Amino acid sequence: MEFDVIDPKKHSFDEWLTMVNDFLVDYTKGKRGAFTRKEGGVYYAQDDVADVWGEDSVLFEVGGEEGGVIEVRAGDEQIYLFTDDFAGRNLKDSKDGQTFHITRPRTVYGFNHSPHPDKAEHSMFYGAPVDKVYFMHQGDSEEFVLPTSCERLWAKSGGLQEIIQWVHNQSGRIQEQKGITNAERSVNIFQLKVGLTHPALVTHLLEAVRSRNAISERDPQGRYVGITLENPNSDHLRDIFNALPSEPEYFDSISLNMSWGVELSESGERREVTYVGAEKRAMKPLIQLPRRRTSKALKSAFKGHFKGYRLIKHSYRAE
């Protein structure tokens, strides 16, 4: 399915709604047909359009031969949990009775974890869609993935630390299920990349890291840091989690990954067994016009009205 997608720049979802609405008010004056505005509307074409995760959306439709469709979706900067299918399926039956919904989306943008390698699906404004990632959430909805709060993420009970410990205890069974043999030793790697709003927050975090050798990257302003630890124990992870803010407004970005793996005896290479992590999504508002439903007149007027904004063709993957 092909769309024309416009560069959202730094405008908010509400700003884009006003801008598109004003454009259509002007466009439909005179001979052209009136337009409708459907709150919560989404344009679908079979199953190859980027998955909707419950974000706000508005579908504008213009009637007549010079009409068409303009879809506007809200951005998303919430935090989500992810894992692989083996760990995810086992988490469903956790000893604490917590129910995790495991979802593998078709096409989802805004994440840096495991982007799909097919360049044809890469979006200039939204990066590449994730691939072979199973998102998990707690709650009633199975139609789309639910985010997790910072407060719950770092919670001692039911939080990420407890999930990591549970998966750690199951890693041997997962390794056996995946048929990974000839393991020399375990090599578990914890990675954290986080951007915080003030250097003092980063300084506080680094005090819990304990080792300068664990710092893999850091920006000159002191608000972003990358940390890599090999075989950290639960106490060390607890200290790191306790040093992170519990309020979402302090995070510019966060990507966290705990990977369990083994070193193979023959080659000495590391083979991943499973992983679990969290990431703050960086999805800007999405404004797109389905090419098969948009007249040349509407597209031409749209480009003229939003002069200075790049409008590119984008194709979604069909599975």
TADAPE-V125362 format. One record per residue. N is the residue number from 1. RES is the residue in three letters. PSI is psi in degrees with one decimal (* if undefined). OMEGA is omega in radians with two decimals (NA if undefined). D_LAST is the distance of its C-alpha to the last C-alpha in whole Angstrom. Layout:
n=<N | N>
res=<RES | RES>
psi=<PSI | PSI>
omega=<OMEGA | OMEGA>
d_last=<D_LAST | D_LAST>
This chain:
n=<1 | 2 | 3 | 4 | 5 | 6 | 7 | 8 | 9 | 10 | 11 | 12 | 13 | 14 | 15 | 16 | 17 | 18 | 19 | 20 | 21 | 22 | 23 | 24 | 25 | 26 | 27 | 28 | 29 | 30 | 31 | 32 | 33 | 34 | 35 | 36 | 37 | 38 | 39 | 40 | 41 | 42 | 43 | 44 | 45 | 46 | 47 | 48 | 49 | 50 | 51 | 52 | 53 | 54 | 55 | 56 | 57 | 58 | 59 | 60 | 61 | 62 | 63 | 64 | 65 | 66 | 67 | 68 | 69 | 70 | 71 | 72 | 73 | 74 | 75 | 76 | 77 | 78 | 79 | 80 | 81 | 82 | 83 | 84 | 85 | 86 | 87 | 88 | 89 | 90 | 91 | 92 | 93 | 94 | 95 | 96 | 97 | 98 | 99 | 100 | 101 | 102 | 103 | 104 | 105 | 106 | 107 | 108 | 109 | 110 | 111 | 112 | 113 | 114 | 115 | 116 | 117 | 118 | 119 | 120 | 121 | 122 | 123 | 124 | 125 | 126 | 127 | 128 | 129 | 130 | 131 | 132 | 133 | 134 | 135 | 136 | 137 | 138 | 139 | 140 | 141 | 142 | 143 | 144 | 145 | 146 | 147 | 148 | 149 | 150 | 151 | 152 | 153 | 154 | 155 | 156 | 157 | 158 | 159 | 160 | 161 | 162 | 163 | 164 | 165 | 166 | 167 | 168 | 169 | 170 | 171 | 172 | 173 | 174 | 175 | 176 | 177 | 178 | 179 | 180 | 181 | 182 | 183 | 184 | 185 | 186 | 187 | 188 | 189 | 190 | 191 | 192 | 193 | 194 | 195 | 196 | 197 | 198 | 199 | 200 | 201 | 202 | 203 | 204 | 205 | 206 | 207 | 208 | 209 | 210 | 211 | 212 | 213 | 214 | 215 | 216 | 217 | 218 | 219 | 220 | 221 | 222 | 223 | 224 | 225 | 226 | 227 | 228 | 229 | 230 | 231 | 232 | 233 | 234 | 235 | 236 | 237 | 238 | 239 | 240 | 241 | 242 | 243 | 244 | 245 | 246 | 247 | 248 | 249 | 250 | 251 | 252 | 253 | 254 | 255 | 256 | 257 | 258 | 259 | 260 | 261 | 262 | 263 | 264 | 265 | 266 | 267 | 268 | 269 | 270 | 271 | 272 | 273 | 274 | 275 | 276 | 277 | 278 | 279 | 280 | 281 | 282 | 283 | 284 | 285 | 286 | 287 | 288 | 289 | 290 | 291 | 292 | 293 | 294 | 295 | 296 | 297 | 298 | 299 | 300 | 301 | 302 | 303 | 304 | 305 | 306 | 307 | 308 | 309 | 310 | 311 | 312 | 313 | 314 | 315 | 316 | 317 | 318 | 319>
res=<MET | GLU | PHE | ASP | VAL | ILE | ASP | PRO | LYS | LYS | HIS | SER | PHE | ASP | GLU | TRP | LEU | THR | MET | VAL | ASN | ASP | PHE | LEU | VAL | ASP | TYR | THR | LYS | GLY | LYS | ARG | GLY | ALA | PHE | THR | ARG | LYS | GLU | GLY | GLY | VAL | TYR | TYR | ALA | GLN | ASP | ASP | VAL | ALA | ASP | VAL | TRP | GLY | GLU | ASP | SER | VAL | LEU | PHE | GLU | VAL | GLY | GLY | GLU | GLU | GLY | GLY | VAL | ILE | GLU | VAL | ARG | ALA | GLY | ASP | GLU | GLN | ILE | TYR | LEU | PHE | THR | ASP | ASP | PHE | ALA | GLY | ARG | ASN | LEU | LYS | ASP | SER | LYS | ASP | GLY | GLN | THR | PHE | HIS | ILE | THR | ARG | PRO | ARG | THR | VAL | TYR | GLY | PHE | ASN | HIS | SER | PRO | HIS | PRO | ASP | LYS | ALA | GLU | HIS | SER | MET | PHE | TYR | GLY | ALA | PRO | VAL | ASP | LYS | VAL | TYR | PHE | MET | HIS | GLN | GLY | ASP | SER | GLU | GLU | PHE | VAL | LEU | PRO | THR | SER | CYS | GLU | ARG | LEU | TRP | ALA | LYS | SER | GLY | GLY | LEU | GLN | GLU | ILE | ILE | GLN | TRP | VAL | HIS | ASN | GLN | SER | GLY | ARG | ILE | GLN | GLU | GLN | LYS | GLY | ILE | THR | ASN | ALA | GLU | ARG | SER | VAL | ASN | ILE | PHE | GLN | LEU | LYS | VAL | GLY | LEU | THR | HIS | PRO | ALA | LEU | VAL | THR | HIS | LEU | LEU | GLU | ALA | VAL | ARG | SER | ARG | ASN | ALA | ILE | SER | GLU | ARG | ASP | PRO | GLN | GLY | ARG | TYR | VAL | GLY | ILE | THR | LEU | GLU | ASN | PRO | ASN | SER | ASP | HIS | LEU | ARG | ASP | ILE | PHE | ASN | ALA | LEU | PRO | SER | GLU | PRO | GLU | TYR | PHE | ASP | SER | ILE | SER | LEU | ASN | MET | SER | TRP | GLY | VAL | GLU | LEU | SER | GLU | SER | GLY | GLU | ARG | ARG | GLU | VAL | THR | TYR | VAL | GLY | ALA | GLU | LYS | ARG | ALA | MET | LYS | PRO | LEU | ILE | GLN | LEU | PRO | ARG | ARG | ARG | THR | SER | LYS | ALA | LEU | LYS | SER | ALA | PHE | LYS | GLY | HIS | PHE | LYS | GLY | TYR | ARG | LEU | ILE | LYS | HIS | SER | TYR | ARG | ALA | GLU>
psi=<126.8 | 138.7 | 155.8 | 122.3 | 132.3 | 147.5 | 118.0 | -17.0 | -136.0 | 13.5 | 146.1 | 171.1 | -46.3 | -38.1 | -41.0 | -37.1 | -44.0 | -42.4 | -44.7 | -41.7 | -44.2 | -39.1 | -44.8 | -32.7 | -44.4 | -39.2 | -36.6 | 2.3 | 141.8 | -128.3 | -22.3 | 155.8 | 161.6 | 165.0 | 155.5 | 154.9 | 113.5 | 110.6 | 133.3 | 2.4 | 145.2 | 139.7 | 122.6 | 151.0 | 95.3 | -130.4 | 23.1 | 14.3 | 147.0 | 131.9 | 142.7 | 130.2 | 37.0 | 5.8 | 158.4 | 146.9 | 154.4 | 133.9 | 116.6 | 130.4 | 134.1 | 126.4 | 170.6 | 173.5 | -24.2 | 24.3 | -163.1 | -163.9 | 137.1 | 121.5 | 132.1 | 121.8 | 149.1 | 157.2 | 179.3 | 122.4 | 34.1 | 168.4 | 135.9 | 152.1 | 144.4 | 161.6 | -173.3 | 175.6 | -34.8 | -50.5 | -41.3 | -44.5 | -34.6 | -32.3 | -25.7 | -29.4 | 39.3 | 153.3 | -20.1 | 1.1 | 16.2 | 132.2 | 121.2 | 123.7 | 129.0 | 122.6 | 128.4 | 102.8 | 157.2 | -55.6 | 108.7 | 130.7 | 169.4 | 6.2 | 148.2 | -16.5 | 122.6 | 60.2 | 148.9 | 134.0 | -14.5 | 111.2 | -22.5 | -23.0 | -4.2 | 133.4 | 133.1 | -32.6 | -16.0 | 6.1 | -154.9 | 149.9 | 150.4 | 155.5 | 137.7 | 38.2 | 132.3 | 113.2 | 148.7 | 148.1 | 160.3 | 138.0 | -175.1 | -30.0 | 132.4 | 1.3 | -30.8 | 164.3 | 136.1 | 144.5 | 171.1 | 149.9 | 156.6 | -39.3 | -42.4 | -32.6 | -43.3 | 5.4 | 145.1 | -33.8 | 122.4 | 4.5 | -171.2 | -36.3 | -40.3 | -37.5 | -43.1 | -43.9 | -38.6 | -44.6 | -37.4 | -43.1 | -23.6 | -2.5 | -33.9 | -41.6 | -39.0 | -39.3 | -41.1 | -41.1 | -34.4 | -4.0 | 31.2 | 112.8 | -179.2 | 43.6 | 129.8 | -47.0 | 163.1 | 137.7 | 96.9 | 133.2 | 127.5 | 127.3 | 134.4 | 124.6 | 118.3 | 136.1 | 123.3 | 161.3 | -13.1 | 139.5 | -29.3 | -32.1 | -37.9 | -41.4 | -42.6 | -39.1 | -42.9 | -25.8 | -29.1 | -15.6 | -34.6 | -26.4 | 128.6 | -27.1 | -19.0 | -12.8 | 110.5 | -24.9 | 152.7 | 139.7 | 158.2 | -28.4 | -12.6 | 19.5 | -3.8 | 138.9 | 143.8 | 133.4 | 135.1 | 123.2 | 138.6 | 127.4 | 52.7 | 146.4 | 172.3 | -32.6 | -39.7 | -44.4 | -38.1 | -44.0 | -39.9 | -45.3 | -39.2 | -23.6 | -7.5 | 145.8 | 151.8 | 0.6 | 128.8 | -26.0 | -13.2 | -7.4 | 120.6 | -36.4 | 155.1 | 133.2 | 121.1 | 136.6 | 125.0 | 115.1 | 128.5 | 135.0 | 175.0 | 152.4 | 122.1 | 137.1 | -34.6 | -48.3 | -21.6 | 2.3 | 152.6 | 132.8 | 124.1 | 137.4 | -51.3 | 175.4 | 163.9 | 146.0 | -172.4 | 150.3 | 142.2 | 121.5 | 142.5 | 68.9 | 116.1 | 165.8 | 142.8 | 121.3 | 115.7 | 150.0 | 114.5 | 125.3 | -35.3 | -13.8 | 5.8 | 124.3 | 158.6 | -35.9 | -43.5 | -44.5 | -43.9 | -44.1 | -37.6 | -46.0 | -40.3 | -39.4 | -40.5 | 46.8 | 133.0 | -9.0 | 127.6 | 136.9 | 116.7 | 157.4 | 137.6 | 135.5 | 132.1 | 154.2 | 138.7 | 125.4 | *>
omega=<-3.07 | 3.12 | 2.86 | -3.06 | -3.11 | 3.10 | -3.10 | -3.07 | -3.07 | -3.14 | 3.10 | 3.09 | -3.14 | 3.10 | 3.12 | 3.09 | 3.13 | -3.11 | 3.14 | 3.13 | 3.13 | 3.10 | -3.08 | 3.06 | 3.13 | -3.08 | -3.04 | 3.07 | 3.09 | -2.96 | -3.06 | -3.13 | -3.14 | 3.11 | 3.09 | -3.13 | -3.08 | 3.10 | -3.12 | -3.13 | 3.11 | 3.10 | 3.14 | 2.99 | -3.06 | -3.06 | -3.03 | 3.11 | -3.11 | -3.09 | 3.06 | -3.10 | 3.11 | 3.12 | 3.10 | 3.13 | 3.08 | 3.13 | 3.08 | 3.11 | 3.13 | -3.13 | 3.07 | -3.11 | 3.13 | -3.11 | -3.14 | -3.05 | 3.01 | -3.13 | 3.13 | 3.10 | 3.14 | 3.03 | -3.09 | 3.11 | -3.14 | -3.08 | -3.12 | 3.09 | 3.12 | 3.13 | 3.04 | -3.00 | -3.12 | 3.13 | -3.11 | -3.13 | 3.11 | 3.13 | 3.12 | -3.09 | -3.09 | -3.06 | 3.14 | 3.11 | 3.13 | -3.12 | 3.07 | 3.01 | -3.10 | -3.06 | 3.01 | -3.08 | 3.11 | -3.07 | -3.12 | -3.12 | 3.05 | 3.12 | 3.08 | -3.09 | 3.03 | 3.08 | 3.14 | -3.04 | -3.08 | -3.07 | -3.13 | -3.13 | -3.12 | 3.10 | -3.12 | -3.05 | -3.02 | 3.13 | -3.13 | 3.09 | 3.10 | -3.09 | 3.08 | 3.09 | 3.12 | 3.11 | -3.13 | 3.11 | 3.04 | -3.13 | -3.05 | -3.00 | 3.00 | 3.13 | 3.11 | -3.08 | 3.11 | 3.10 | 3.04 | -3.14 | 3.07 | -3.13 | 3.13 | -3.10 | -3.10 | -3.11 | 3.13 | 3.13 | 3.11 | -3.13 | -3.08 | -3.14 | 3.12 | 3.09 | 3.12 | -3.14 | -3.13 | 3.12 | 3.09 | 3.13 | -3.12 | -3.02 | 3.11 | 3.12 | 3.11 | 3.09 | 3.12 | 3.13 | -3.13 | 3.09 | 3.13 | -3.09 | 3.12 | 3.13 | 3.13 | -3.14 | 3.11 | 3.06 | -3.12 | -3.02 | 3.06 | 3.12 | 3.11 | 3.03 | -3.01 | 3.02 | -3.09 | -2.98 | -3.11 | -3.14 | -3.14 | 3.11 | 3.09 | 3.10 | 3.11 | 3.11 | -3.08 | 3.07 | 3.13 | -3.11 | 3.02 | -3.07 | 3.07 | 3.13 | -3.14 | -3.12 | -3.09 | 3.11 | 3.14 | -3.11 | -3.10 | -3.12 | 3.10 | -3.14 | 3.13 | 3.13 | 3.02 | -3.08 | 3.08 | 3.13 | 3.08 | 3.12 | 3.09 | 3.08 | -3.04 | 3.13 | 3.13 | 3.11 | 3.12 | -3.14 | 3.13 | -3.14 | 3.14 | -3.12 | 3.13 | -3.13 | 3.08 | 3.13 | -3.06 | -3.08 | 3.12 | -3.10 | 2.92 | 3.10 | 3.02 | 3.04 | -3.05 | -3.12 | 3.02 | -3.05 | 3.05 | -3.12 | 3.12 | 3.02 | -3.09 | -3.05 | -3.06 | -3.04 | -3.07 | 3.13 | 3.09 | 3.11 | -3.14 | 3.11 | 3.11 | -3.13 | 3.00 | -3.11 | -3.13 | 3.11 | 3.03 | -3.11 | 3.13 | -3.08 | 3.09 | 3.04 | -3.09 | 3.12 | -3.05 | 3.14 | 3.10 | -2.99 | -3.11 | -3.11 | -3.09 | -3.14 | 3.10 | -3.13 | -3.13 | -3.14 | -3.14 | 3.13 | 3.12 | 3.12 | 3.14 | -3.13 | -3.11 | 3.10 | -3.06 | 3.05 | 3.13 | 3.08 | -3.05 | 3.06 | 3.11 | 3.12 | 3.06 | 3.11 | 3.01 | 3.14 | NA>
d_last=<11 | 15 | 17 | 21 | 21 | 25 | 26 | 27 | 30 | 32 | 32 | 31 | 29 | 32 | 34 | 30 | 31 | 34 | 34 | 31 | 33 | 36 | 35 | 34 | 37 | 39 | 36 | 37 | 41 | 42 | 41 | 37 | 36 | 36 | 33 | 31 | 30 | 28 | 28 | 25 | 23 | 19 | 18 | 14 | 12 | 10 | 7 | 7 | 10 | 12 | 12 | 16 | 18 | 21 | 23 | 25 | 24 | 26 | 24 | 27 | 27 | 30 | 31 | 32 | 32 | 32 | 30 | 26 | 24 | 24 | 22 | 24 | 22 | 25 | 24 | 24 | 27 | 27 | 26 | 24 | 24 | 21 | 21 | 19 | 18 | 22 | 24 | 22 | 22 | 26 | 27 | 26 | 29 | 31 | 35 | 36 | 34 | 31 | 28 | 25 | 22 | 19 | 15 | 12 | 11 | 7 | 9 | 13 | 16 | 20 | 20 | 21 | 20 | 18 | 16 | 13 | 15 | 13 | 16 | 14 | 13 | 16 | 18 | 22 | 22 | 20 | 19 | 16 | 13 | 14 | 12 | 13 | 15 | 16 | 18 | 21 | 24 | 27 | 27 | 26 | 23 | 20 | 18 | 18 | 19 | 23 | 25 | 28 | 31 | 34 | 36 | 34 | 32 | 36 | 37 | 39 | 38 | 34 | 33 | 32 | 35 | 35 | 31 | 32 | 35 | 33 | 30 | 33 | 35 | 32 | 31 | 33 | 31 | 28 | 29 | 30 | 27 | 25 | 28 | 29 | 33 | 35 | 35 | 39 | 38 | 36 | 35 | 33 | 33 | 33 | 31 | 32 | 32 | 33 | 35 | 38 | 40 | 43 | 44 | 46 | 43 | 42 | 46 | 45 | 42 | 44 | 47 | 44 | 43 | 46 | 45 | 45 | 43 | 40 | 40 | 37 | 37 | 39 | 40 | 43 | 43 | 43 | 40 | 37 | 37 | 35 | 36 | 35 | 37 | 37 | 38 | 39 | 41 | 40 | 43 | 42 | 39 | 40 | 43 | 40 | 38 | 41 | 42 | 39 | 39 | 38 | 38 | 35 | 37 | 38 | 35 | 33 | 31 | 30 | 28 | 29 | 27 | 29 | 28 | 30 | 30 | 33 | 35 | 34 | 38 | 38 | 36 | 36 | 33 | 31 | 28 | 26 | 26 | 25 | 25 | 25 | 26 | 26 | 25 | 26 | 23 | 24 | 22 | 25 | 24 | 22 | 23 | 21 | 21 | 19 | 20 | 20 | 22 | 24 | 27 | 29 | 32 | 30 | 28 | 31 | 33 | 31 | 31 | 35 | 35 | 33 | 35 | 34 | 31 | 28 | 26 | 23 | 20 | 16 | 13 | 10 | 6 | 4 | 0>
